[in-house]
Amino acid sequence: MIVQVRELRGLPLWLLKIYLCDIGGHEKHGDRVEGPGWCAHLAQMEDFQVGAVRVGQVRLRLEIDDDILEEFTAALDKKLLRAGG
């Protein structure tokens, strides 16, 4: 089992939950999504600010089996490529 932590900017927590469910997860109690061989814990972070611009942030803590990491990461990264900001 591998544990990864990612901080994602410009993505609301609710949308990340949808993305994780789209790739095989099921929302559990609180801000947790579980799928076959993985469990994601989500946390809303303080906004990232540069000058007058503020962007929301979410921390993703992922516990995942080694053998599905590459496939999962590819599927999630594809979801995270969003046009239009």
KOLGU-4560 file (N, C-alpha, C; in nm, 3 decimals, padded with zeros to 5 digits):
<recs>
<n_xx: 00.085 n_yy: -00.117 n_zz: 00.000 ca_xx: 00.000 ca_yy: 00.000 ca_zz: 00.000 c_xx: 00.089 c_yy: 00.123 c_zz: 00.000 mol: A seq: 1 type: MET>
<n_xx: 00.054 n_yy: 00.218 n_zz: -00.086 ca_xx: 00.127 ca_yy: 00.344 ca_zz: -00.099 c_xx: 00.037 c_yy: 00.456 c_zz: -00.048 mol: A seq: 2 type: ILE>
<n_xx: 00.097 n_yy: 00.555 n_zz: 00.016 ca_xx: 00.023 ca_yy: 00.674 ca_zz: 00.059 c_xx: 00.081 c_yy: 00.793 c_zz: -00.017 mol: A seq: 3 type: VAL>
<n_xx: -00.008 n_yy: 00.866 n_zz: -00.084 ca_xx: 00.031 ca_yy: 00.987 ca_zz: -00.156 c_xx: -00.052 c_yy: 01.104 c_zz: -00.105 mol: A seq: 4 type: GLN>
<n_xx: 00.008 n_yy: 01.221 n_zz: -00.099 ca_xx: -00.064 ca_yy: 01.342 ca_zz: -00.062 c_xx: -00.045 c_yy: 01.444 c_zz: -00.174 mol: A seq: 5 type: VAL>
<n_xx: -00.156 n_yy: 01.496 n_zz: -00.223 ca_xx: -00.152 ca_yy: 01.598 ca_zz: -00.328 c_xx: -00.235 c_yy: 01.717 c_zz: -00.284 mol: A seq: 6 type: ARG>
<n_xx: -00.189 n_yy: 01.836 n_zz: -00.315 ca_xx: -00.266 ca_yy: 01.958 ca_zz: -00.293 c_xx: -00.310 c_yy: 02.009 c_zz: -00.428 mol: A seq: 7 type: GLU>
<n_xx: -00.441 n_yy: 02.017 n_zz: -00.446 ca_xx: -00.498 ca_yy: 02.054 ca_zz: -00.575 c_xx: -00.559 c_yy: 02.192 c_zz: -00.565 mol: A seq: 8 type: LEU>
<n_xx: -00.523 n_yy: 02.281 n_zz: -00.654 ca_xx: -00.572 ca_yy: 02.419 ca_zz: -00.655 c_xx: -00.674 c_yy: 02.438 c_zz: -00.766 mol: A seq: 9 type: ARG>
<n_xx: -00.770 n_yy: 02.527 n_zz: -00.739 ca_xx: -00.868 ca_yy: 02.564 ca_zz: -00.841 c_xx: -00.973 c_yy: 02.458 c_zz: -00.865 mol: A seq: 10 type: GLY>
<n_xx: -00.992 n_yy: 02.369 n_zz: -00.769 ca_xx: -01.086 ca_yy: 02.259 ca_zz: -00.783 c_xx: -01.165 c_yy: 02.249 c_zz: -00.653 mol: A seq: 11 type: LEU>
<n_xx: -01.297 n_yy: 02.265 n_zz: -00.658 ca_xx: -01.374 ca_yy: 02.253 ca_zz: -00.535 c_xx: -01.380 c_yy: 02.109 c_zz: -00.486 mol: A seq: 12 type: PRO>
<n_xx: -01.391 n_yy: 02.093 n_zz: -00.356 ca_xx: -01.394 ca_yy: 01.960 ca_zz: -00.294 c_xx: -01.508 c_yy: 01.875 c_zz: -00.351 mol: A seq: 13 type: LEU>
<n_xx: -01.625 n_yy: 01.935 n_zz: -00.369 ca_xx: -01.740 ca_yy: 01.860 ca_zz: -00.418 c_xx: -01.715 c_yy: 01.803 c_zz: -00.558 mol: A seq: 14 type: TRP>
<n_xx: -01.642 n_yy: 01.877 n_zz: -00.641 ca_xx: -01.614 ca_yy: 01.829 ca_zz: -00.777 c_xx: -01.510 c_yy: 01.717 c_zz: -00.774 mol: A seq: 15 type: LEU>
<n_xx: -01.412 n_yy: 01.726 n_zz: -00.685 ca_xx: -01.314 ca_yy: 01.617 ca_zz: -00.672 c_xx: -01.383 c_yy: 01.489 c_zz: -00.629 mol: A seq: 16 type: LEU>
<n_xx: -01.482 n_yy: 01.499 n_zz: -00.540 ca_xx: -01.559 ca_yy: 01.380 ca_zz: -00.500 c_xx: -01.627 c_yy: 01.317 c_zz: -00.621 mol: A seq: 17 type: LYS>
<n_xx: -01.685 n_yy: 01.401 n_zz: -00.706 ca_xx: -01.752 ca_yy: 01.349 ca_zz: -00.827 c_xx: -01.652 c_yy: 01.278 c_zz: -00.917 mol: A seq: 18 type: ILE>
<n_xx: -01.535 n_yy: 01.338 n_zz: -00.937 ca_xx: -01.432 ca_yy: 01.277 ca_zz: -01.020 c_xx: -01.391 c_yy: 01.141 c_zz: -00.965 mol: A seq: 19 type: TYR>
<n_xx: -01.371 n_yy: 01.133 n_zz: -00.835 ca_xx: -01.330 ca_yy: 01.006 ca_zz: -00.773 c_xx: -01.440 c_yy: 00.901 c_zz: -00.786 mol: A seq: 20 type: LEU>
<n_xx: -01.565 n_yy: 00.942 n_zz: -00.775 ca_xx: -01.677 ca_yy: 00.848 ca_zz: -00.795 c_xx: -01.686 c_yy: 00.804 c_zz: -00.940 mol: A seq: 21 type: CYS>
<n_xx: -01.656 n_yy: 00.895 n_zz: -01.032 ca_xx: -01.658 ca_yy: 00.861 ca_zz: -01.175 c_xx: -01.555 c_yy: 00.754 c_zz: -01.211 mol: A seq: 22 type: ASP>
<n_xx: -01.446 n_yy: 00.747 n_zz: -01.134 ca_xx: -01.343 ca_yy: 00.647 ca_zz: -01.165 c_xx: -01.352 c_yy: 00.526 c_zz: -01.073 mol: A seq: 23 type: ILE>
<n_xx: -01.472 n_yy: 00.503 n_zz: -01.019 ca_xx: -01.497 ca_yy: 00.378 ca_zz: -00.947 c_xx: -01.512 c_yy: 00.387 c_zz: -00.797 mol: A seq: 24 type: GLY>
<n_xx: -01.511 n_yy: 00.508 n_zz: -00.742 ca_xx: -01.521 ca_yy: 00.523 ca_zz: -00.598 c_xx: -01.665 c_yy: 00.538 c_zz: -00.551 mol: A seq: 25 type: GLY>
<n_xx: -01.682 n_yy: 00.526 n_zz: -00.420 ca_xx: -01.812 ca_yy: 00.545 ca_zz: -00.355 c_xx: -01.790 c_yy: 00.636 c_zz: -00.235 mol: A seq: 26 type: HIS>
<n_xx: -01.871 n_yy: 00.742 n_zz: -00.226 ca_xx: -01.857 ca_yy: 00.836 ca_zz: -00.116 c_xx: -01.895 c_yy: 00.769 c_zz: 00.015 mol: A seq: 27 type: GLU>
<n_xx: -01.811 n_yy: 00.787 n_zz: 00.115 ca_xx: -01.834 ca_yy: 00.731 ca_zz: 00.248 c_xx: -01.859 c_yy: 00.846 c_zz: 00.345 mol: A seq: 28 type: LYS>
<n_xx: -01.871 n_yy: 00.815 n_zz: 00.472 ca_xx: -01.895 ca_yy: 00.915 ca_zz: 00.575 c_xx: -01.788 c_yy: 01.024 c_zz: 00.573 mol: A seq: 29 type: HIS>
<n_xx: -01.832 n_yy: 01.147 n_zz: 00.584 ca_xx: -01.738 ca_yy: 01.258 ca_zz: 00.583 c_xx: -01.683 c_yy: 01.282 c_zz: 00.444 mol: A seq: 30 type: GLY>
<n_xx: -01.562 n_yy: 01.329 n_zz: 00.437 ca_xx: -01.499 ca_yy: 01.358 ca_zz: 00.309 c_xx: -01.404 c_yy: 01.246 c_zz: 00.271 mol: A seq: 31 type: ASP>
<n_xx: -01.460 n_yy: 01.125 n_zz: 00.258 ca_xx: -01.383 ca_yy: 01.007 ca_zz: 00.221 c_xx: -01.452 c_yy: 00.938 c_zz: 00.103 mol: A seq: 32 type: ARG>
<n_xx: -01.370 n_yy: 00.895 n_zz: 00.008 ca_xx: -01.420 ca_yy: 00.821 ca_zz: -00.107 c_xx: -01.336 c_yy: 00.694 c_zz: -00.117 mol: A seq: 33 type: VAL>
<n_xx: -01.403 n_yy: 00.578 n_zz: -00.130 ca_xx: -01.333 ca_yy: 00.450 ca_zz: -00.139 c_xx: -01.365 c_yy: 00.382 c_zz: -00.271 mol: A seq: 34 type: GLU>
<n_xx: -01.263 n_yy: 00.319 n_zz: -00.327 ca_xx: -01.279 ca_yy: 00.242 ca_zz: -00.448 c_xx: -01.203 c_yy: 00.111 c_zz: -00.433 mol: A seq: 35 type: GLY>
<n_xx: -01.210 n_yy: 00.025 n_zz: -00.533 ca_xx: -01.140 ca_yy: -00.104 ca_zz: -00.525 c_xx: -00.988 c_yy: -00.085 c_zz: -00.519 mol: A seq: 36 type: PRO>
<n_xx: -00.930 n_yy: -00.111 n_zz: -00.402 ca_xx: -00.786 ca_yy: -00.100 ca_zz: -00.384 c_xx: -00.737 c_yy: 00.037 c_zz: -00.344 mol: A seq: 37 type: GLY>
<n_xx: -00.829 n_yy: 00.132 n_zz: -00.317 ca_xx: -00.786 ca_yy: 00.266 ca_zz: -00.278 c_xx: -00.888 c_yy: 00.333 c_zz: -00.188 mol: A seq: 38 type: TRP>
<n_xx: -00.838 n_yy: 00.431 n_zz: -00.112 ca_xx: -00.921 ca_yy: 00.513 ca_zz: -00.024 c_xx: -00.865 c_yy: 00.655 c_zz: -00.028 mol: A seq: 39 type: CYS>
<n_xx: -00.953 n_yy: 00.752 n_zz: -00.053 ca_xx: -00.912 ca_yy: 00.892 ca_zz: -00.061 c_xx: -00.975 c_yy: 00.970 c_zz: 00.054 mol: A seq: 40 type: ALA>
<n_xx: -00.893 n_yy: 01.046 n_zz: 00.123 ca_xx: -00.938 ca_yy: 01.135 ca_zz: 00.230 c_xx: -00.920 c_yy: 01.278 c_zz: 00.178 mol: A seq: 41 type: HIS>
<n_xx: -01.027 n_yy: 01.356 n_zz: 00.180 ca_xx: -01.024 ca_yy: 01.491 ca_zz: 00.124 c_xx: -01.037 c_yy: 01.594 c_zz: 00.236 mol: A seq: 42 type: LEU>
<n_xx: -00.967 n_yy: 01.705 n_zz: 00.222 ca_xx: -00.975 ca_yy: 01.813 ca_zz: 00.320 c_xx: -00.970 c_yy: 01.947 c_zz: 00.249 mol: A seq: 43 type: ALA>
<n_xx: -01.065 n_yy: 02.032 n_zz: 00.281 ca_xx: -01.065 ca_yy: 02.168 ca_zz: 00.229 c_xx: -00.952 c_yy: 02.245 c_zz: 00.297 mol: A seq: 44 type: GLN>
<n_xx: -00.871 n_yy: 02.313 n_zz: 00.220 ca_xx: -00.760 ca_yy: 02.391 ca_zz: 00.274 c_xx: -00.792 c_yy: 02.540 c_zz: 00.264 mol: A seq: 45 type: MET>
<n_xx: -00.713 n_yy: 02.620 n_zz: 00.333 ca_xx: -00.727 ca_yy: 02.764 ca_zz: 00.321 c_xx: -00.695 c_yy: 02.805 c_zz: 00.177 mol: A seq: 46 type: GLU>
<n_xx: -00.765 n_yy: 02.907 n_zz: 00.129 ca_xx: -00.743 ca_yy: 02.954 ca_zz: -00.008 c_xx: -00.597 c_yy: 02.993 c_zz: -00.030 mol: A seq: 47 type: ASP>
<n_xx: -00.547 n_yy: 02.963 n_zz: -00.151 ca_xx: -00.415 ca_yy: 03.006 ca_zz: -00.194 c_xx: -00.432 c_yy: 03.147 c_zz: -00.249 mol: A seq: 48 type: PHE>
<n_xx: -00.346 n_yy: 03.239 n_zz: -00.209 ca_xx: -00.361 ca_yy: 03.378 ca_zz: -00.253 c_xx: -00.232 c_yy: 03.432 c_zz: -00.312 mol: A seq: 49 type: GLN>
<n_xx: -00.245 n_yy: 03.494 n_zz: -00.428 ca_xx: -00.135 ca_yy: 03.567 ca_zz: -00.493 c_xx: -00.190 c_yy: 03.705 c_zz: -00.524 mol: A seq: 50 type: VAL>
<n_xx: -00.141 n_yy: 03.804 n_zz: -00.452 ca_xx: -00.195 ca_yy: 03.938 ca_zz: -00.469 c_xx: -00.343 c_yy: 03.939 c_zz: -00.433 mol: A seq: 51 type: GLY>
<n_xx: -00.426 n_yy: 03.988 n_zz: -00.525 ca_xx: -00.570 ca_yy: 03.995 ca_zz: -00.501 c_xx: -00.643 c_yy: 03.868 c_zz: -00.546 mol: A seq: 52 type: ALA>
<n_xx: -00.572 n_yy: 03.775 n_zz: -00.605 ca_xx: -00.634 ca_yy: 03.653 ca_zz: -00.657 c_xx: -00.633 c_yy: 03.544 c_zz: -00.550 mol: A seq: 53 type: VAL>
<n_xx: -00.750 n_yy: 03.487 n_zz: -00.525 ca_xx: -00.764 ca_yy: 03.378 ca_zz: -00.428 c_xx: -00.817 c_yy: 03.255 c_zz: -00.500 mol: A seq: 54 type: ARG>
<n_xx: -00.756 n_yy: 03.141 n_zz: -00.472 ca_xx: -00.795 ca_yy: 03.015 ca_zz: -00.536 c_xx: -00.815 c_yy: 02.910 c_zz: -00.428 mol: A seq: 55 type: VAL>
<n_xx: -00.924 n_yy: 02.836 n_zz: -00.436 ca_xx: -00.950 ca_yy: 02.730 ca_zz: -00.340 c_xx: -00.851 c_yy: 02.616 c_zz: -00.356 mol: A seq: 56 type: GLY>
<n_xx: -00.830 n_yy: 02.543 n_zz: -00.246 ca_xx: -00.738 ca_yy: 02.429 ca_zz: -00.247 c_xx: -00.801 c_yy: 02.311 c_zz: -00.174 mol: A seq: 57 type: GLN>
<n_xx: -00.768 n_yy: 02.193 n_zz: -00.220 ca_xx: -00.812 ca_yy: 02.069 ca_zz: -00.156 c_xx: -00.691 c_yy: 01.979 c_zz: -00.139 mol: A seq: 58 type: VAL>
<n_xx: -00.679 n_yy: 01.917 n_zz: -00.022 ca_xx: -00.573 ca_yy: 01.818 ca_zz: 00.001 c_xx: -00.633 c_yy: 01.680 c_zz: -00.020 mol: A seq: 59 type: ARG>
<n_xx: -00.567 n_yy: 01.601 n_zz: -00.103 ca_xx: -00.606 ca_yy: 01.465 ca_zz: -00.132 c_xx: -00.502 c_yy: 01.372 c_zz: -00.071 mol: A seq: 60 type: LEU>
<n_xx: -00.544 n_yy: 01.291 n_zz: 00.025 ca_xx: -00.455 ca_yy: 01.190 ca_zz: 00.083 c_xx: -00.506 c_yy: 01.056 c_zz: 00.033 mol: A seq: 61 type: ARG>
<n_xx: -00.425 n_yy: 00.989 n_zz: -00.046 ca_xx: -00.464 ca_yy: 00.868 ca_zz: -00.114 c_xx: -00.386 c_yy: 00.749 c_zz: -00.060 mol: A seq: 62 type: LEU>
<n_xx: -00.459 n_yy: 00.646 n_zz: -00.017 ca_xx: -00.399 ca_yy: 00.518 ca_zz: 00.020 c_xx: -00.439 c_yy: 00.421 c_zz: -00.091 mol: A seq: 63 type: GLU>
<n_xx: -00.338 n_yy: 00.363 n_zz: -00.158 ca_xx: -00.367 ca_yy: 00.285 ca_zz: -00.278 c_xx: -00.273 c_yy: 00.166 c_zz: -00.291 mol: A seq: 64 type: ILE>
<n_xx: -00.325 n_yy: 00.057 n_zz: -00.346 ca_xx: -00.242 ca_yy: -00.061 ca_zz: -00.373 c_xx: -00.142 c_yy: -00.028 c_zz: -00.483 mol: A seq: 65 type: ASP>
<n_xx: -00.020 n_yy: -00.077 n_zz: -00.467 ca_xx: 00.089 ca_yy: -00.050 ca_zz: -00.562 c_xx: 00.050 c_yy: -00.083 c_zz: -00.706 mol: A seq: 66 type: ASP>
<n_xx: -00.016 n_yy: -00.197 n_zz: -00.725 ca_xx: -00.039 ca_yy: -00.246 ca_zz: -00.861 c_xx: -00.144 c_yy: -00.168 c_zz: -00.940 mol: A seq: 67 type: ASP>
<n_xx: -00.221 n_yy: -00.081 n_zz: -00.874 ca_xx: -00.320 ca_yy: -00.001 ca_zz: -00.948 c_xx: -00.287 c_yy: 00.148 c_zz: -00.950 mol: A seq: 68 type: ILE>
<n_xx: -00.175 n_yy: 00.186 n_zz: -00.890 ca_xx: -00.138 ca_yy: 00.328 ca_zz: -00.880 c_xx: -00.129 c_yy: 00.396 c_zz: -01.016 mol: A seq: 69 type: LEU>
<n_xx: -00.060 n_yy: 00.336 n_zz: -01.109 ca_xx: -00.041 ca_yy: 00.398 ca_zz: -01.240 c_xx: -00.173 c_yy: 00.418 c_zz: -01.314 mol: A seq: 70 type: GLU>
<n_xx: -00.257 n_yy: 00.316 n_zz: -01.313 ca_xx: -00.387 ca_yy: 00.324 ca_zz: -01.381 c_xx: -00.477 c_yy: 00.429 c_zz: -01.314 mol: A seq: 71 type: GLU>
<n_xx: -00.480 n_yy: 00.429 n_zz: -01.181 ca_xx: -00.561 ca_yy: 00.526 ca_zz: -01.107 c_xx: -00.514 c_yy: 00.669 c_zz: -01.134 mol: A seq: 72 type: PHE>
<n_xx: -00.383 n_yy: 00.691 n_zz: -01.126 ca_xx: -00.327 ca_yy: 00.824 ca_zz: -01.148 c_xx: -00.359 c_yy: 00.875 c_zz: -01.288 mol: A seq: 73 type: THR>
<n_xx: -00.349 n_yy: 00.789 n_zz: -01.387 ca_xx: -00.382 ca_yy: 00.828 ca_zz: -01.524 c_xx: -00.528 c_yy: 00.868 c_zz: -01.536 mol: A seq: 74 type: ALA>
<n_xx: -00.617 n_yy: 00.791 n_zz: -01.474 ca_xx: -00.760 ca_yy: 00.821 ca_zz: -01.480 c_xx: -00.793 c_yy: 00.952 c_zz: -01.407 mol: A seq: 75 type: ALA>
<n_xx: -00.733 n_yy: 00.973 n_zz: -01.290 ca_xx: -00.759 ca_yy: 01.097 ca_zz: -01.216 c_xx: -00.699 c_yy: 01.217 c_zz: -01.288 mol: A seq: 76 type: LEU>
<n_xx: -00.578 n_yy: 01.205 n_zz: -01.337 ca_xx: -00.515 ca_yy: 01.317 ca_zz: -01.408 c_xx: -00.596 c_yy: 01.358 c_zz: -01.530 mol: A seq: 77 type: ASP>
<n_xx: -00.655 n_yy: 01.262 n_zz: -01.597 ca_xx: -00.741 ca_yy: 01.293 ca_zz: -01.713 c_xx: -00.862 c_yy: 01.376 c_zz: -01.670 mol: A seq: 78 type: LYS>
<n_xx: -00.919 n_yy: 01.343 n_zz: -01.555 ca_xx: -01.032 ca_yy: 01.419 ca_zz: -01.502 c_xx: -00.989 c_yy: 01.561 c_zz: -01.461 mol: A seq: 79 type: LYS>
<n_xx: -00.867 n_yy: 01.574 n_zz: -01.410 ca_xx: -00.820 ca_yy: 01.703 ca_zz: -01.360 c_xx: -00.782 c_yy: 01.801 c_zz: -01.471 mol: A seq: 80 type: LEU>
<n_xx: -00.772 n_yy: 01.753 n_zz: -01.595 ca_xx: -00.746 ca_yy: 01.843 ca_zz: -01.708 c_xx: -00.877 c_yy: 01.911 c_zz: -01.745 mol: A seq: 81 type: LEU>
<n_xx: -00.895 n_yy: 02.031 n_zz: -01.694 ca_xx: -01.021 ca_yy: 02.103 ca_zz: -01.715 c_xx: -00.993 c_yy: 02.229 c_zz: -01.795 mol: A seq: 82 type: ARG>
<n_xx: -01.074 n_yy: 02.253 n_zz: -01.895 ca_xx: -01.062 ca_yy: 02.376 ca_zz: -01.974 c_xx: -01.147 c_yy: 02.485 c_zz: -01.910 mol: A seq: 83 type: ALA>
<n_xx: -01.105 n_yy: 02.607 n_zz: -01.928 ca_xx: -01.186 ca_yy: 02.720 ca_zz: -01.884 c_xx: -01.163 c_yy: 02.766 c_zz: -01.742 mol: A seq: 84 type: GLY>
<n_xx: -01.060 n_yy: 02.709 n_zz: -01.676 ca_xx: -01.027 ca_yy: 02.754 ca_zz: -01.541 c_xx: -01.114 c_yy: 02.695 c_zz: -01.445 mol: A seq: 85 type: GLY>
</recs>
